[in-house]
């Protein structure tokens, strides 16, 4: 998958990116890509996300490799 993003300067008051600058397009790409494995596993896309959610207090770990 591929995405392109651009930054644009304006003189208006920023409305704010709530989850970080430039994060919305990559987040959309990742969320869209999750639907393929869900279909392959014969799960509803929401169920795949529910099973893999990070819960409060769980450590965030990087995948080996």
PLY file of the C-alpha trace (Angstrom):
ply
format ascii 1.0
element vertex 65
property float x
property float y
property float z
element edge 64
property int vertex1
property int vertex2
end_header
0.00 0.00 0.00
1.07 3.56 -0.55
-0.15 6.95 0.51
0.92 10.53 -0.17
0.56 13.35 2.33
1.23 17.06 2.02
1.68 19.86 4.52
0.09 23.17 3.68
0.62 26.51 5.42
-2.42 28.72 5.90
-3.05 31.85 7.91
-6.13 30.43 9.62
-6.44 29.30 13.21
-5.43 25.64 13.45
-8.28 23.29 14.21
-5.83 20.72 15.51
-4.89 17.17 14.73
-5.96 15.36 17.85
-3.71 12.37 17.37
-0.59 14.04 16.13
0.62 15.95 13.12
0.28 13.96 9.91
-1.11 10.86 11.59
-4.57 10.65 10.10
-3.66 9.30 6.66
-1.28 6.56 7.88
-3.84 5.58 10.54
-6.50 5.27 7.84
-4.14 3.12 5.73
-3.39 0.78 8.64
-7.05 0.49 9.59
-7.98 -0.25 5.98
-5.23 -2.86 5.73
-6.62 -4.65 8.81
-9.79 -5.56 6.92
-7.91 -7.99 4.61
-6.58 -10.25 7.40
-9.98 -10.09 9.10
-11.64 -11.43 5.95
-8.95 -14.12 5.57
-9.61 -15.24 9.16
-13.38 -15.08 8.56
-13.79 -12.51 11.34
-15.70 -9.29 11.35
-13.20 -6.41 11.08
-14.40 -5.05 14.43
-13.84 -8.43 16.10
-10.23 -8.56 14.87
-9.61 -5.13 16.35
-11.35 -6.07 19.61
-9.12 -9.13 20.03
-5.96 -7.10 19.45
-6.71 -3.94 21.41
-4.09 -2.67 23.85
-5.66 -2.41 27.28
-4.65 0.03 30.01
-1.50 -1.15 31.78
-0.35 -3.49 29.03
3.20 -2.84 27.84
3.67 -1.76 24.25
6.22 -4.07 22.65
7.93 -4.02 19.30
7.66 -7.10 17.14
10.87 -9.12 16.88
12.66 -9.07 13.59
0 1
1 2
2 3
3 4
4 5
5 6
6 7
7 8
8 9
9 10
10 11
11 12
12 13
13 14
14 15
15 16
16 17
17 18
18 19
19 20
20 21
21 22
22 23
23 24
24 25
25 26
26 27
27 28
28 29
29 30
30 31
31 32
32 33
33 34
34 35
35 36
36 37
37 38
38 39
39 40
40 41
41 42
42 43
43 44
44 45
45 46
46 47
47 48
48 49
49 50
50 51
51 52
52 53
53 54
54 55
55 56
56 57
57 58
58 59
59 60
60 61
61 62
62 63
63 64
